[in-house]
Amino acid sequence: MDAISEVLVVAGAAVAAWMAGWFVLATLLRNNSIVDIAWGLGFVLISWVLVAWTSAADGAGAQLLAVAVLVSIWGVRLSWHIGRRNIGHAEDFRYAQWREDWGRWVVPRAFVQVFMLQGVLMLLVALPILVAAAAAPASLGVLGMVGVVVFAIGFGIESVADRQLARFIREEKTPEQPVMQSGLWRYSRHPNYFGEAVLWWGIALLAVSAPNGWLALLGAAAITFLLRWVSGVPFLEQRFEGRPGWDDYVERTSIFIMLPPRRSAAEQ
């Protein structure tokens, strides 16, 4: 078995146990949306399991340690943010809709389509971590240092966007103005998701110089695709459609990448 296959087996076993445990808790609580809390922390688990595994063999190099630290900073913040927002509240609308649609099959379908599927996607997105763990211990190099800078930019965008949105919901949201349109949200309708995609490209750059480094880029491409076209942007776009001011906001504002706002038809 080659190195990348070995780290995949180790990470896969850790993720399977992790997601199974959260599935049991979600079933007891009747709240499958706690999987969103498990998501970020799952990457932290993968990182440090692989640091421990490589340390017991050849030792963990600067590349893997840098990846583990950055992933931990992102994963802990994200899970804390989601947990603080969701704990004590009803099940998220997406999971509540699936619970209603799946009826008496909700438990087995949640196990497969929510928890195990997210576990598989987690391993796909975590490819930069696996690549770094499979490589011989190495220093960061120029690309790695660039990756740290890119990560910092993306992390900053995501963190600031989340704080701005939380403040808007807490202090400024009204029935007449239900959509956040200021701050970073003036330049993208989903700047938090854009920031998350950017930071994963930074993590990928940390590992791209290692053998099989192209897989690290595949992981960053996977999270970008998921956020933009699958699990992030499409759900929220559908949810906000028809709300006051939404159409004008859509006309002015980039859907994902942060860009200068356009002039709406009303402003021309």
Steps between C-alpha positions, in 0.01 A plus 500: 500500500646838402517798736193683373290182529621448857407849614163466325426182698604662828301818432202301369479292817515812717231677297268196497515474880461876540193529279339186645527649847339826389226302323411326827485835681291656222254211508458534877450877468285472185718771347710402200625855453762442771699339219596856406681530834677169433621615156773746599617297798524192278784662306676581826469132594644387165791742530617398844435129452732517200755711689504230769519223242791656310679593822502135596668418168732749329392808695268783401663767283437874491264457205260271686525692827420829324202340329379352830528833682319699229227237463454502878468880511234486229318188624474602866377850412243370253360235736489749787320753281244247377453346843442836669247588231313167491508345847167552675319566173285280279649279232632696200240543225690280253516201733146559627375482141688174441356359826150577372574362151662178625230418757552163670826448306662807652743308725664274237493771236654753737777252582584449132406829333594744774770355724683243290472707183647800680774272628591405144491864391716587801768259380482650151540856626773385741726388214754777577535355850540145365758610243704682766481198731607258226808705404840476661557774763567824314530874561231743383680647199386805307166352393429403856560852626274634224243247615510636854433851368211379281357309797519812716314704239224241463472445875471873556226534239299209641536611862413865435204407278362266768532771768334760278211267425455406867489868598250577223268218610528606864470878464388614157283239326138604446210366291557792262877436483552124549815466287854596601642736234779698667861438597651208312148402398499802269756325279370143511168344594694225678838642611532248784488211252739680268745550787478132589581400143797739493647368825485142371696606192757634743512166682536324164800719414666381818492142374522541122880463485483152658474181291142467365460872568235529229267316738525793740366728227220251438397533866485880473304473175255260670416736788464790256259296288300384803465849643414671172282242327383235749460551875559868565396768254207322326313428826522858622423653162181296488411591858536877449330515161196728510595688816482882500803651328638166387459552126679837510775347714544217250519747213772704672708234673725216391368163608832361632829668406542839666468769232405870491119534504323565171242774447147364512239591241338735754826690543572541125 
